[in-house]
Amino acid sequence: MSPTRIWKFVIIPFMGYLFLRLLRFTLRLKIVNDNKVNAYLSEGGKIIMAFWHGRQLFMPFAYNGNG
């Protein structure tokens, strides 16, 4: 693999990942009515998450794998 490809496909994406992980610790996450959502999920229900486009980059940090 050439050095350019290593930078493009290995090093730069990994640096972006680390940057987002570090930035995560500076975020405040506000969850509204989570007791209702958790009760609905525990009954086997499915949900659709809604968010503003400006927050799209950080949605993986809000999703805990349920639903």
Sequence and secondary structure as in RCSB ss.txt:
>XXXX:A:sequence
MSPTRIWKFVIIPFMGYLFLRLLRFTLRLKIVNDNKVNAYLSEGGKIIMAFWHGRQLFMPFAYNGNG
>XXXX:A:secstr
  HHHHIIIIIHHHHHHHHHHHHHTT     SSHHHHHHHHHTT        GGGGGGHHHH  S  
